[in-house]
Amino acid sequence: MDNESEKPLKQHADFAEQVGTKAARMLKAQRNTTPGIWFGLGMMGLIGWSIVVPTLLGAALGHWLDKHHVGSHSWTLALLIAGLILGCFNAWHWVTKEEQAMRKEQEENDE
């Protein structure tokens, strides 16, 4: 009879272990969600603005300089290109930083 009383305890322990395993699997799945379409669109928008703002600021400053300090070369074109280059470096830096953060998070989740 002693054997029969231990059987429900073993079944209860097995059931608790199964529930724990499934709960851990669900939590891992929730943490490892792939970024959705809104994340991608947001990232594209952020990258776009990080390029557009310095480009437009360079063009505006160049236009102002062309109006007030007339010279043989175009400040607008020069500062537009400088703003574009600065914006591209800014976007590249941001994307690299985000990629490193995503890799670090992935490595932490894999452990």
C-alpha positions in Angstrom: 0.0 0.0 0.0 3.0 2.3 0.6 3.8 2.0 -3.2 0.3 3.2 -4.1 0.5 6.3 -1.9 3.7 7.4 -3.6 2.2 7.1 -7.1 0.0 10.3 -6.9 3.0 12.3 -5.5 5.2 11.2 -8.4 2.4 12.1 -10.9 2.0 15.5 -9.2 5.8 16.1 -9.5 5.8 15.1 -13.1 2.9 17.4 -13.9 4.5 20.3 -12.1 7.7 19.7 -14.1 5.7 19.7 -17.3 4.0 22.9 -16.4 7.3 24.6 -15.5 8.9 23.5 -18.7 6.0 24.8 -20.8 5.9 28.1 -18.9 9.7 28.6 -19.4 9.2 27.8 -23.1 6.4 30.4 -23.4 8.5 33.1 -21.6 11.4 32.4 -23.9 9.1 32.7 -27.0 7.8 36.0 -25.7 11.3 37.4 -25.2 12.5 36.3 -28.6 9.8 37.9 -30.7 10.9 39.1 -34.1 10.6 42.8 -34.7 7.3 43.6 -36.5 6.6 45.8 -39.5 6.1 48.9 -37.2 9.6 48.4 -35.8 11.0 48.3 -39.4 9.0 51.3 -40.5 10.1 53.2 -37.4 13.7 52.4 -38.0 13.5 53.5 -41.6 11.9 56.8 -40.5 14.5 57.4 -37.9 17.3 56.7 -40.3 15.7 58.9 -42.9 15.3 61.8 -40.5 18.9 61.4 -39.3 20.0 62.0 -42.9 17.5 64.6 -44.0 17.9 67.0 -41.0 21.6 67.6 -41.4 21.3 67.8 -45.2 18.5 70.5 -45.0 20.4 72.4 -42.3 23.5 72.4 -44.4 21.5 73.6 -47.5 19.8 76.4 -45.4 23.1 77.6 -44.0 24.6 77.5 -47.4 21.8 79.5 -48.9 22.1 82.1 -46.2 25.9 82.3 -46.8 25.3 82.6 -50.6 23.0 85.5 -50.0 25.2 87.4 -47.5 28.7 86.4 -48.7 28.7 86.2 -52.5 31.7 84.2 -53.7 32.9 82.2 -56.7 31.6 78.9 -55.4 28.3 77.8 -54.1 28.0 77.5 -50.3 24.6 75.9 -50.7 26.0 72.9 -52.8 29.0 72.5 -50.6 27.1 72.5 -47.3 24.3 70.4 -48.7 26.9 67.7 -49.5 28.6 68.1 -46.1 25.2 67.8 -44.4 24.4 64.7 -46.4 27.8 63.1 -45.5 27.3 64.0 -41.8 23.8 62.6 -41.9 25.0 59.3 -43.5 27.7 58.9 -40.8 25.1 59.6 -38.1 22.7 57.0 -39.5 25.6 54.5 -39.9 26.6 55.1 -36.3 23.0 54.6 -35.1 22.4 51.4 -37.1 25.7 49.9 -35.9 24.8 50.8 -32.3 21.4 49.2 -32.6 22.9 46.1 -34.3 25.3 45.6 -31.4 22.5 46.0 -28.9 20.4 43.4 -30.7 23.4 41.0 -30.8 24.1 41.5 -27.1 20.4 40.8 -26.3 20.4 37.7 -28.5 23.5 36.4 -26.8 22.0 37.0 -23.4 18.8 35.2 -24.4 20.8 32.2 -25.7 22.5 31.7 -22.4 
